[in-house]
Amino acid sequence: MSELLISDGQSETVLPETPEEKARQLPDPKTYHLLCALPEVEEATEGGIIKSAQSIHFDEVLSPVLFVVKIGPDAYGDKTRFPSGPSCKQGDFVLVRPNTGTRVKIHGREFRIITDDSVEATVDDPRGVRRA
């Protein structure tokens, strides 16, 4: 296993280096939760203007688009609340309200843990979808 040692002077943490090792560190959503990743935010506008760091941060935090990475074992299990079945599946791009879910950063990438009823829609191609 490739390792990177991080020290804060008082303790040491071993971080994996390969993508496969990093992927094993993703949390498994429990009960009716979904683990979602934020799509990469473009650093320039469609007109080619470079965005500021603050603008990129707001685009990330307020993004209505998430990518479903993992689904908890009880998600969409309530037939009363979801009579038509699941709203999404692993690998879907979904639309949610901005700031939805618990935000976590893992190796510099933001993920969200959301509830199954937070999904409002799916979208085949999220490019061009922005908050209004």
Backbone as ProteinMPNN parsed JSONL, in Angstrom:
{"seq_chain_A": "MSELLISDGQSETVLPETPEEKARQLPDPKTYHLLCALPEVEEATEGGIIKSAQSIHFDEVLSPVLFVVKIGPDAYGDKTRFPSGPSCKQGDFVLVRPNTGTRVKIHGREFRIITDDSVEATVDDPRGVRRA", "coords_chain_A": {"N_chain_A": [[0.836, -1.182, 0.0], [0.631, 2.178, -0.898], [1.709, 5.011, 0.89], [1.213, 8.144, 2.533], [2.636, 10.162, 4.876], [1.404, 12.252, 7.332], [2.082, 14.803, 9.594], [1.312, 16.621, 12.516], [2.974, 17.495, 14.425], [2.222, 16.512, 16.862], [0.783, 14.213, 16.447], [0.539, 11.519, 14.038], [-0.705, 10.852, 10.767], [-1.596, 8.461, 8.4], [-2.019, 8.647, 5.028], [-3.655, 7.371, 2.139], [-2.349, 6.982, -1.212], [-3.03, 6.127, -3.849], [-5.721, 6.161, -6.279], [-7.476, 3.984, -5.926], [-7.054, 3.198, -3.268], [-7.867, 5.518, -1.992], [-10.565, 5.544, -2.68], [-11.562, 3.489, -1.137], [-11.833, 4.723, 1.253], [-14.147, 6.14, 1.25], [-17.196, 6.961, 2.847], [-19.759, 4.629, 3.861], [-23.083, 5.021, 3.203], [-25.679, 4.959, 5.606], [-28.831, 3.538, 6.611], [-31.434, 5.4, 5.256], [-29.937, 7.044, 3.599], [-27.965, 8.75, 1.034], [-24.824, 8.757, -0.565], [-23.223, 11.313, -2.158], [-21.363, 12.909, -4.778], [-19.952, 16.074, -5.599], [-20.084, 17.438, -8.802], [-17.221, 18.36, -10.809], [-16.377, 21.76, -10.732], [-16.366, 24.207, -13.218], [-13.624, 26.302, -14.003], [-13.728, 28.571, -15.481], [-15.882, 30.923, -17.126], [-18.504, 30.459, -19.615], [-17.845, 32.295, -21.523], [-15.136, 32.45, -21.296], [-13.964, 33.844, -19.218], [-11.966, 33.857, -16.365], [-12.915, 32.481, -13.282], [-13.197, 33.78, -9.937], [-11.697, 32.565, -6.866], [-13.548, 32.648, -4.813], [-15.974, 32.719, -6.216], [-15.903, 30.205, -7.449], [-16.012, 28.625, -5.162], [-18.621, 29.287, -4.188], [-20.122, 28.278, -6.323], [-19.639, 25.554, -5.973], [-20.624, 25.034, -3.317], [-23.309, 25.819, -3.506], [-24.325, 24.244, -5.493], [-26.844, 22.698, -7.425], [-26.667, 20.217, -8.48], [-25.812, 16.84, -8.06], [-23.814, 13.846, -7.938], [-24.676, 10.527, -7.681], [-23.081, 8.338, -5.62], [-23.123, 6.201, -3.753], [-25.759, 4.233, -2.299], [-27.725, 3.996, 0.591], [-28.807, 1.11, 2.564], [-31.542, 1.174, 3.273], [-32.702, 3.094, 1.734], [-35.303, 4.421, -0.179], [-37.008, 2.402, 0.548], [-39.477, 2.623, 1.764], [-42.569, 2.039, 0.802], [-44.87, 3.544, 0.925], [-44.09, 6.228, 0.927], [-42.646, 6.244, -1.416], [-44.188, 5.293, -3.803], [-43.855, 4.834, -6.526], [-41.41, 3.737, -6.722], [-37.746, 3.865, -6.48], [-36.226, 7.131, -6.622], [-33.842, 7.561, -7.852], [-30.722, 6.046, -8.941], [-27.56, 4.442, -8.238], [-24.918, 6.168, -9.767], [-26.418, 8.049, -11.113], [-27.073, 11.479, -12.045], [-28.373, 13.904, -9.978], [-30.858, 16.364, -9.066], [-30.976, 18.64, -6.453], [-31.941, 20.704, -3.638], [-30.025, 23.688, -3.116], [-27.315, 23.583, -0.744], [-28.139, 21.226, 0.44], [-27.969, 18.455, 2.613], [-25.263, 16.773, 4.435], [-22.123, 18.109, 4.422], [-18.956, 16.958, 3.457], [-15.418, 16.775, 3.142], [-13.212, 14.79, 1.384], [-10.043, 13.901, 0.867], [-9.703, 16.369, -0.434], [-11.891, 16.572, -2.107], [-15.307, 17.385, -2.392], [-18.101, 15.868, -0.85], [-21.508, 14.907, -0.365], [-23.842, 13.844, 2.063], [-27.006, 12.853, 1.758], [-30.591, 12.7, 2.316], [-32.93, 10.208, 1.172], [-35.307, 11.379, 0.294], [-34.558, 13.873, -0.552], [-33.952, 14.115, -3.193], [-34.952, 15.672, -6.084], [-35.131, 15.521, -8.824], [-33.839, 13.785, -11.726], [-31.108, 14.038, -14.021], [-29.878, 13.633, -17.259], [-27.623, 14.813, -18.494], [-25.644, 16.905, -16.849], [-24.257, 19.188, -17.562], [-24.274, 22.619, -17.96], [-26.409, 23.001, -16.256], [-27.365, 25.14, -13.805], [-27.688, 26.966, -10.716], [-30.43, 29.157, -10.24]], "CA_chain_A": [[0.0, 0.0, 0.0], [1.342, 3.447, -0.918], [1.282, 5.803, 2.026], [1.711, 9.492, 2.717], [2.613, 10.407, 6.306], [1.118, 13.639, 7.692], [2.351, 15.015, 11.01], [1.018, 17.958, 13.017], [3.876, 17.703, 15.538], [1.759, 15.757, 18.022], [0.324, 12.896, 15.995], [0.795, 11.253, 12.626], [-1.796, 10.214, 10.041], [-1.171, 7.86, 7.149], [-3.029, 8.841, 3.985], [-3.379, 6.596, 0.931], [-1.978, 7.791, -2.369], [-3.626, 5.707, -5.107], [-7.172, 6.366, -6.35], [-8.183, 2.815, -5.386], [-6.969, 3.272, -1.815], [-8.695, 6.647, -1.573], [-11.973, 5.157, -2.856], [-11.947, 2.648, -0.004], [-12.076, 5.587, 2.399], [-15.456, 6.778, 1.15], [-18.127, 6.405, 3.832], [-20.926, 3.887, 3.397], [-24.285, 5.635, 3.77], [-26.506, 4.058, 6.402], [-30.284, 3.692, 6.57], [-32.066, 5.961, 4.053], [-29.071, 8.109, 3.092], [-27.219, 8.573, -0.211], [-23.546, 9.453, -0.647], [-23.152, 11.967, -3.47], [-20.199, 13.749, -5.051], [-20.213, 17.269, -6.382], [-19.34, 17.45, -10.069], [-16.157, 19.358, -10.885], [-16.832, 23.087, -11.134], [-15.503, 24.799, -14.238], [-12.905, 27.459, -13.48], [-13.937, 29.721, -16.369], [-17.244, 31.051, -17.628], [-18.642, 30.055, -21.017], [-17.178, 33.317, -22.335], [-13.696, 32.356, -21.123], [-13.478, 34.64, -18.094], [-11.534, 33.034, -15.235], [-13.682, 32.77, -12.078], [-12.433, 33.966, -8.702], [-11.768, 31.433, -5.937], [-14.807, 32.768, -4.078], [-17.032, 32.345, -7.141], [-15.825, 28.75, -7.59], [-16.502, 28.079, -3.886], [-20.074, 29.417, -4.166], [-20.663, 27.322, -7.295], [-19.582, 24.226, -5.352], [-21.504, 24.947, -2.149], [-24.711, 26.01, -3.878], [-24.65, 23.438, -6.667], [-28.051, 21.878, -7.329], [-26.405, 18.935, -9.141], [-24.953, 15.895, -7.35], [-23.629, 12.546, -8.576], [-24.937, 9.499, -6.673], [-21.967, 7.408, -5.526], [-23.592, 5.018, -3.025], [-27.101, 4.35, -1.734], [-27.883, 3.242, 1.83], [-29.625, -0.093, 2.433], [-32.974, 1.413, 3.479], [-33.172, 4.173, 0.861], [-36.456, 4.151, -1.049], [-37.676, 1.182, 0.989], [-40.829, 2.917, 2.237], [-43.471, 2.018, -0.375], [-45.879, 4.595, 1.084], [-43.478, 7.49, 0.507], [-42.109, 6.099, -2.769], [-45.019, 4.272, -4.458], [-43.365, 4.581, -7.886], [-40.067, 3.17, -6.636], [-36.648, 4.796, -6.208], [-36.109, 8.345, -7.431], [-32.577, 7.537, -8.571], [-29.882, 4.875, -8.692], [-26.137, 4.735, -8.226], [-24.434, 6.599, -11.078], [-27.279, 9.106, -11.652], [-26.942, 12.873, -11.643], [-29.645, 14.304, -9.398], [-31.041, 17.758, -8.692], [-31.388, 18.832, -5.063], [-31.89, 22.11, -3.234], [-28.679, 24.093, -2.693], [-26.969, 23.361, 0.664], [-28.75, 20.003, 0.939], [-27.145, 17.376, 3.133], [-24.071, 16.938, 5.247], [-20.967, 18.328, 3.554], [-17.673, 16.442, 3.929], [-14.344, 16.764, 2.147], [-12.357, 13.617, 1.475], [-8.903, 14.105, -0.025], [-9.882, 17.587, -1.204], [-13.104, 16.528, -2.936], [-16.507, 17.505, -1.557], [-19.184, 14.903, -0.955], [-22.677, 15.207, 0.462], [-24.69, 12.735, 2.483], [-28.364, 13.397, 1.703], [-31.672, 11.736, 2.541], [-33.536, 9.732, -0.074], [-36.377, 12.261, -0.173], [-33.996, 15.155, -0.996], [-33.814, 14.094, -4.652], [-36.119, 16.278, -6.725], [-35.165, 15.136, -10.234], [-32.589, 13.278, -12.289], [-30.759, 14.702, -15.271], [-28.922, 12.818, -18.016], [-26.404, 15.572, -18.759], [-25.709, 18.059, -15.954], [-23.546, 20.359, -18.076], [-25.159, 23.741, -18.238], [-27.397, 23.161, -15.186], [-26.858, 26.075, -12.789], [-28.721, 27.509, -9.847], [-30.982, 30.389, -10.805]], "C_chain_A": [[0.88, 1.245, 0.0], [0.818, 4.3, 0.22], [1.92, 7.178, 1.993], [1.558, 9.784, 4.195], [2.432, 11.896, 6.552], [1.336, 13.77, 9.188], [1.999, 16.446, 11.377], [1.909, 18.291, 14.211], [3.499, 16.907, 16.77], [1.307, 14.354, 17.647], [0.612, 12.757, 14.509], [-0.396, 10.531, 12.02], [-1.245, 9.681, 8.733], [-2.312, 7.998, 6.144], [-2.673, 8.0, 2.771], [-3.067, 7.52, -0.24], [-2.705, 7.407, -3.646], [-5.13, 5.97, -5.104], [-7.959, 5.199, -5.743], [-8.185, 2.835, -3.864], [-7.836, 4.403, -1.275], [-10.178, 6.278, -1.655], [-12.453, 4.29, -1.7], [-12.23, 3.474, 1.242], [-13.421, 6.311, 2.322], [-16.401, 6.146, 2.169], [-19.245, 5.618, 3.154], [-22.156, 4.526, 4.017], [-25.119, 4.587, 4.493], [-27.969, 4.441, 6.243], [-30.739, 4.268, 5.227], [-31.247, 7.1, 3.44], [-28.371, 7.717, 1.792], [-25.911, 9.338, -0.092], [-23.428, 9.994, -2.061], [-21.88, 12.799, -3.574], [-20.659, 14.986, -5.81], [-19.44, 17.169, -7.68], [-18.272, 18.541, -10.032], [-16.738, 20.674, -11.395], [-15.838, 23.653, -12.142], [-14.9, 26.093, -13.709], [-13.044, 28.701, -14.353], [-15.401, 29.734, -16.807], [-17.298, 30.572, -19.068], [-17.953, 31.033, -21.958], [-15.665, 33.335, -22.173], [-13.121, 33.165, -19.978], [-13.156, 33.709, -16.928], [-12.309, 33.462, -13.991], [-12.754, 32.968, -10.887], [-12.584, 32.727, -7.824], [-13.088, 31.456, -5.174], [-15.984, 32.349, -4.959], [-17.073, 30.825, -7.333], [-16.372, 28.082, -6.328], [-18.025, 28.149, -3.831], [-20.731, 28.456, -5.146], [-20.683, 25.913, -6.715], [-20.624, 24.087, -4.25], [-22.974, 24.984, -2.538], [-25.146, 25.185, -5.084], [-25.93, 22.637, -6.46], [-27.849, 20.477, -7.903], [-25.449, 18.099, -8.283], [-24.878, 14.602, -8.153], [-23.763, 11.482, -7.497], [-23.83, 8.444, -6.723], [-22.399, 6.098, -4.879], [-24.97, 5.301, -2.45], [-27.196, 3.448, -0.509], [-28.877, 2.1, 1.674], [-31.13, 0.124, 2.581], [-33.547, 2.506, 2.581], [-34.265, 3.662, -0.067], [-37.191, 2.866, -0.671], [-39.113, 1.393, 1.435], [-41.765, 3.054, 1.034], [-44.567, 3.069, -0.283], [-45.334, 5.933, 0.581], [-42.993, 7.447, -0.93], [-42.898, 5.038, -3.535], [-44.56, 3.926, -5.875], [-41.972, 3.967, -7.897], [-39.017, 4.239, -6.403], [-36.633, 5.989, -7.159], [-34.844, 8.35, -8.274], [-31.85, 6.236, -8.263], [-28.423, 5.323, -8.674], [-25.694, 5.085, -9.646], [-25.287, 7.682, -11.722], [-26.791, 10.489, -11.215], [-28.32, 13.29, -11.154], [-29.65, 15.796, -9.11], [-31.59, 17.793, -7.276], [-31.394, 20.333, -4.778], [-30.459, 22.459, -2.833], [-28.512, 23.918, -1.18], [-27.599, 22.113, 1.261], [-27.687, 19.062, 1.475], [-25.979, 17.79, 3.994], [-22.869, 17.022, 4.324], [-19.722, 17.747, 4.212], [-16.667, 16.532, 2.792], [-13.477, 15.555, 2.423], [-11.277, 13.775, 0.414], [-9.135, 15.281, -0.969], [-11.119, 17.637, -2.078], [-14.328, 16.568, -2.041], [-17.53, 16.439, -1.913], [-20.324, 15.392, -0.083], [-23.361, 13.899, 0.837], [-26.082, 13.328, 2.604], [-29.375, 12.306, 2.02], [-32.309, 11.361, 1.213], [-34.63, 10.651, -0.6], [-35.881, 13.656, -0.561], [-33.888, 15.251, -2.512], [-35.098, 14.625, -5.279], [-36.25, 15.891, -8.185], [-33.84, 14.48, -10.594], [-32.353, 14.009, -13.602], [-29.695, 13.857, -15.961], [-27.585, 13.524, -18.2], [-26.442, 16.849, -17.915], [-24.985, 19.298, -16.45], [-24.554, 21.454, -18.425], [-26.226, 23.946, -17.183], [-26.754, 24.015, -14.102], [-28.015, 26.487, -11.898], [-29.187, 28.837, -10.429], [-30.755, 31.567, -9.871]], "O_chain_A": [[1.79, 1.352, 0.823], [-0.383, 4.313, 0.488], [3.028, 7.351, 1.487], [0.455, 9.668, 4.729], [3.204, 12.712, 6.049], [0.84, 12.956, 9.967], [2.339, 17.38, 10.651], [1.643, 19.252, 14.933], [4.342, 16.65, 17.629], [1.435, 13.419, 18.439], [0.889, 13.735, 13.816], [-1.024, 9.699, 12.673], [-0.507, 10.377, 8.036], [-3.425, 7.528, 6.381], [-1.5, 7.919, 2.406], [-3.468, 8.684, -0.256], [-2.979, 8.282, -4.467], [-5.748, 6.0, -4.04], [-8.996, 5.412, -5.114], [-9.199, 2.524, -3.239], [-8.464, 4.264, -0.225], [-10.96, 6.663, -0.785], [-13.623, 4.351, -1.323], [-12.816, 2.963, 2.196], [-13.785, 7.028, 3.254], [-16.405, 4.926, 2.335], [-19.626, 5.906, 2.02], [-22.269, 4.572, 5.242], [-25.241, 3.453, 4.028], [-28.292, 5.54, 5.792], [-30.459, 3.688, 4.178], [-31.806, 8.013, 2.832], [-28.204, 6.537, 1.485], [-25.892, 10.452, 0.43], [-23.518, 9.248, -3.037], [-21.385, 13.325, -2.577], [-21.631, 14.945, -6.564], [-18.252, 16.846, -7.663], [-18.408, 19.527, -9.308], [-17.493, 20.697, -12.367], [-14.625, 23.585, -11.943], [-15.578, 26.882, -13.049], [-12.535, 29.766, -14.004], [-16.063, 28.698, -16.851], [-16.262, 30.309, -19.677], [-17.529, 30.661, -23.052], [-14.977, 34.125, -22.82], [-11.905, 33.173, -19.782], [-13.976, 32.872, -16.549], [-12.365, 34.648, -13.669], [-11.664, 32.398, -10.833], [-13.502, 31.932, -8.023], [-13.678, 30.407, -4.917], [-16.901, 31.683, -4.479], [-18.151, 30.231, -7.373], [-17.104, 27.096, -6.41], [-18.666, 27.165, -3.461], [-21.776, 27.879, -4.845], [-21.633, 25.161, -6.936], [-21.412, 23.141, -4.246], [-23.791, 24.263, -1.965], [-26.225, 25.409, -5.633], [-26.087, 21.971, -5.437], [-28.749, 19.641, -7.826], [-24.41, 18.588, -7.839], [-25.767, 14.301, -8.949], [-23.043, 11.523, -6.499], [-23.66, 7.75, -7.726], [-22.088, 5.017, -5.38], [-25.312, 6.445, -2.151], [-26.801, 2.282, -0.554], [-29.699, 2.113, 0.758], [-31.916, -0.669, 2.062], [-34.737, 2.811, 2.655], [-34.144, 2.59, -0.661], [-37.918, 2.306, -1.491], [-39.891, 0.44, 1.481], [-41.747, 4.069, 0.337], [-45.14, 3.452, -1.303], [-46.034, 6.677, -0.106], [-42.93, 8.479, -1.598], [-42.348, 3.993, -3.882], [-44.849, 2.836, -6.368], [-41.416, 3.706, -8.964], [-39.354, 5.397, -6.156], [-36.979, 5.875, -8.335], [-34.766, 9.048, -9.285], [-32.294, 5.435, -7.441], [-28.103, 6.45, -9.051], [-26.044, 4.396, -10.605], [-24.921, 8.193, -12.78], [-26.179, 10.644, -10.158], [-29.321, 13.058, -11.832], [-28.601, 16.415, -8.932], [-32.535, 17.08, -6.938], [-30.91, 21.129, -5.582], [-29.754, 21.622, -2.272], [-29.469, 24.089, -0.426], [-27.593, 21.954, 2.482], [-26.631, 18.891, 0.865], [-25.738, 18.97, 4.247], [-22.622, 16.112, 3.533], [-19.457, 18.007, 5.385], [-17.021, 16.383, 1.622], [-13.058, 15.322, 3.557], [-11.562, 13.781, -0.784], [-8.808, 15.21, -2.153], [-11.371, 18.651, -2.728], [-14.384, 15.861, -1.035], [-17.791, 16.148, -3.081], [-20.124, 16.197, 0.827], [-23.447, 12.972, 0.032], [-26.324, 14.198, 3.441], [-29.044, 11.12, 1.994], [-32.231, 12.116, 0.244], [-34.863, 10.704, -1.808], [-36.69, 14.532, -0.867], [-33.749, 16.346, -3.057], [-36.186, 14.102, -5.04], [-37.349, 15.923, -8.738], [-32.852, 14.6, -9.87], [-33.285, 14.531, -14.214], [-28.732, 13.419, -15.332], [-26.531, 12.901, -18.074], [-27.189, 17.776, -18.229], [-25.083, 20.356, -15.829], [-25.552, 21.212, -19.104], [-26.901, 24.975, -17.2], [-25.718, 23.648, -13.549], [-29.18, 26.371, -12.279], [-28.402, 29.556, -11.047], [-31.154, 32.688, -10.184]]}, "name": "protein", "num_of_chains": 1, "seq": "MSELLISDGQSETVLPETPEEKARQLPDPKTYHLLCALPEVEEATEGGIIKSAQSIHFDEVLSPVLFVVKIGPDAYGDKTRFPSGPSCKQGDFVLVRPNTGTRVKIHGREFRIITDDSVEATVDDPRGVRRA"}
